[in-house]
Amino acid sequence: MSDLAEFADSLDGELFSPDSPGYDAIRRPVNVAYREVRPRLVVRCLSVSDVVAAIRYATATGDRIAPRGGGHCFSGRSSTHRIVLDLSGLDGISVAAGGIATIGAGAQLGPVYAGLHAYGRTLPAGCGPTVGITGLTLGGGIGLLGRKHGLTCDRLVGVQIVLPDGSVVDCDDDHEPDLFWGLRGAGGGQFGVVTSLRFDTVPEPMTTRIEAHWSDVALEELVSAWQAWAPDAPDELTVNLSLVSEPGASVQATLFGASTLEEGPTCELLREFIDQDSAIELRAGLPYSQLKSTFADPREVPESALRIRSEFFSHSISRSTLASLLTQLGEPRTTGRRQMSFTAMGGAYNRVAEGATAFAHRGERFLLEHIAEPADPWVDSSWATAHADSSGRVYLNFPDPALDDWAAAYHAGNYPRLTDIKKAYDPHRFFDFPQAI
Ligand SMILES: Cc1cc2nc3c(=O)[nH]c(=O)nc-3n(C[C@H](O)[C@H](O)[C@H](O)COP(=O)(O)OP(=O)(O)OC[C@H]3O[C@@H](n4cnc5c(N)ncnc54)[C@H](O)[C@@H]3O)c2cc1C
């Protein structure tokens, strides 16, 4: 089908071009840097057959498509001047007996947590309420229950996907197992357009919310203590650390996290690494979905474009590297917010073999992000300083166009198997973008 009017007539959903009414109301990329990448066509899909029709139309016209879920890709991979498939209309959530949830590919995390809460279930998934479940899951999915239950993709038991030839495939461990393996960590938009995901959910726990702030703490000691303790803490506890430097102010440290233990035992465990006098705010008795909604993510609604570079660490950062990182973070300047975020790994993330899913990073202690405005050279200098002590691995959901050897950094030893899967399922590279497999 190459005729546009015929294509539009065949859809359950809608087709938008830049001059159609409603074009500006489509789900836009979150990162300001990609807001002005205006697609030639946007297909708002309401059914699996809309996705099939869009792929067939693009193939017949020699065009390309970019699927868009939550629109959060840091490298703008769901933005294109060509055709965007807006999957926001495929957002159903249902839970069957035994806790198996079927979630539409366009669902966002806020509604996913709320929808599962109604059944007393949840998923170990990420923070931002508008992050798309599909982009998150296809690249892994790190969150506050991950040290206990693993990555979001570790709970995936089946995927429905439309392949570049227009065929609709239901894959799992027994059907197209290689494809299913690749969909658990190889990243979004690599092999086809996912239309729905099936998850083995977990019972929603009651949680204790953890938060502490310091403006005049000894940072080197705090980070050293955190990196020695948080990755080895009991699985029930995930505590992350964020350092923010605003011009003309001292660096602010924030500790935030979740525990599935009561307030007393949570407090006792935290005292293993924070001194007795620190003011830690604990709020117990929150269903996990409610705890999630209380944590604002500064990247969720950025006022200006942000650049993020990150890496995993399988060992602690040395004292000398840390001292240099902290000096650079807080160096005197007149503009530009800078942030270093430390996310604890370990626990259940690392109890899965490196080759068991496409997500290869199963021996890491923590993830460190460097976040600032794109013009601030600090992101590169801070990343380069930390890189000296890193494992050289990078989380695919924080894609980094500046990497020299992206295949090794994102996929490590899983890359050869992924290239075979790409050749089998997308032999003509219908899905292609910088750093695609
Ligand atoms: C504010 C914010 C908070 C975040 N928090 C976390 C967190 O807590 N934990 C974590 O692990 N990550 C987090 N991330 C990173 C996040 O996991 C990635 O940005 C992820 O790719 C977002 O998915 P999306 O659907 O929102 O984005 P999109 O930009 O829509 O999609 C991302 C990629 O997946 C592809 N894709 C989307 N839908 C489909 C589909 N149906 N089929 C095939 N390919 C598809 C896109 O083409 C693109 O390549 C966060 C990012 C932001 C901006």
The ligand as an ORCA input file, in Angstrom:
! r2SCAN-3c Opt
* xyz 0 1
  C      12.716     11.567     33.304
  C      13.338     10.251     33.022
  C      13.366      9.306     34.030
  C      13.925      8.049     33.775
  N      13.952      7.133     34.776
  C      14.449      5.902     34.544
  C      14.477      4.921     35.570
  O      14.067      5.167     36.706
  N      14.972      3.688     35.270
  C      15.444      3.370     34.027
  O      15.875      2.237     33.818
  N      15.440      4.300     33.026
  C      14.963      5.542     33.258
  N      14.965      6.474     32.249
  C      15.486      6.097     30.922
  C      14.385      5.404     30.119
  O      14.353      4.023     30.485
  C      14.666      5.489     28.612
  O      14.704      6.843     28.236
  C      13.596      4.741     27.793
  O      14.108      4.506     26.520
  C      12.330      5.537     27.717
  O      11.346      4.865     26.996
  P      10.140      5.723     26.352
  O       9.169      4.764     25.775
  O       9.654      6.723     27.321
  O      10.913      6.545     25.244
  P      10.806      6.623     23.655
  O      11.692      7.764     23.296
  O       9.399      6.681     23.204
  O      11.425      5.239     23.212
  C      12.737      4.854     23.545
  C      13.269      3.893     22.464
  O      12.422      2.759     22.377
  C      11.826      2.683     21.087
  N      10.447      2.268     21.257
  C       9.462      2.921     21.912
  N       8.323      2.233     21.822
  C       8.591      1.108     21.117
  C       7.815      0.014     20.673
  N       6.524     -0.068     20.962
  N       8.417     -0.958     19.960
  C       9.733     -0.893     19.653
  N      10.515      0.132     20.030
  C       9.943      1.132     20.752
  C      11.953      4.073     20.497
  O      11.927      4.069     19.083
  C      13.284      4.517     21.065
  O      14.348      3.929     20.339
  C      14.447      7.736     32.495
  C      14.434      8.708     31.483
  C      13.881      9.957     31.743
  C      13.882     10.993     30.657
*
